[in-house]
Amino acid sequence: DTAVSQTPKYLVTQMGNDKSIKCEQNLGHDTMYWYKQDSKKFLKIMFSYNNKELIINETVPNRFSPKSPDKAHLNLHINSLELGDSAVYFCASSQVGAGITGELFFGEGSRLTVL
Amino acid sequence: AQKVTQAQTEISVVEKEDVTLDCVYETRDTTYYLFWYKQPPSGELVFLIRRNSFDEQNEISGRYSWNFQKSTSSFNFTITASQVVDSAVYFCALSERNRDDKIIFGKGTRLHILP
């Protein structure tokens, strides 16, 4: 039973399209995150939600819109995809206080390729 | 502002050699937390260890050891008697107190253990 699951795992699409990545966690955690890992493996935080409330919103283009229908789900919608959006997107979850414990539980990642 | 620097982009060593991965951090806070994560070729990110700013004791866990030195703002990770299974990208990360559980990652060091 996967703790943090993301779908799809692979996504290939054309520039200008709109796409979504879904994330679900069954760990009972209150906080969920989206991280972006580029081709050089640089891992950058994008958003975090705590119990459906947006907590962290880094300087991400507003083409990216996270949505958390409940605390077990955090989806990422991307409008007007650009070549630079190609990356692996990781969803993660944690109990409140991950900034102290460091215990982030990551999904397997969703590799987005924009052509 | 918080920053994590992993100057070594890529390291290759022969199996059974010891290897140290460097991590230097910057923070203005007096209370902060440091972490190491491992990302094996399969892609998932795995939490390895945490250290808080008040605890400068070094830690050993099997073949892994961590050396935290506040005087040099470093939190280095040593693998003793490396094995091929240690091949992965290793990330050092930092969070500051009261920063909404925001964990900032370094750019990672890709470690190759050659048989």
Boltz contact constraints between the chains, C-beta under 6 A:
constraints:
  - contact:
      token1: [A, 41]
      token2: [B, 89]
      max_distance: 6.0
  - contact:
      token1: [A, 41]
      token2: [B, 108]
      max_distance: 6.0
  - contact:
      token1: [A, 42]
      token2: [B, 107]
      max_distance: 6.0
  - contact:
      token1: [A, 43]
      token2: [B, 105]
      max_distance: 6.0
  - contact:
      token1: [A, 55]
      token2: [B, 100]
      max_distance: 6.0
  - contact:
      token1: [A, 56]
      token2: [B, 100]
      max_distance: 6.0
  - contact:
      token1: [A, 56]
      token2: [B, 102]
      max_distance: 6.0
  - contact:
      token1: [A, 98]
      token2: [B, 101]
      max_distance: 6.0
  - contact:
      token1: [A, 99]
      token2: [B, 95]
      max_distance: 6.0
  - contact:
      token1: [A, 99]
      token2: [B, 101]
      max_distance: 6.0
  - contact:
      token1: [A, 100]
      token2: [B, 33]
      max_distance: 6.0
  - contact:
      token1: [A, 102]
      token2: [B, 35]
      max_distance: 6.0
  - contact:
      token1: [A, 102]
      token2: [B, 47]
      max_distance: 6.0
  - contact:
      token1: [A, 102]
      token2: [B, 50]
      max_distance: 6.0
  - contact:
      token1: [A, 103]
      token2: [B, 47]
      max_distance: 6.0
  - contact:
      token1: [A, 106]
      token2: [B, 44]
      max_distance: 6.0
  - contact:
      token1: [A, 106]
      token2: [B, 45]
      max_distance: 6.0
  - contact:
      token1: [A, 108]
      token2: [B, 44]
      max_distance: 6.0
  - contact:
      token1: [A, 109]
      token2: [B, 43]
      max_distance: 6.0
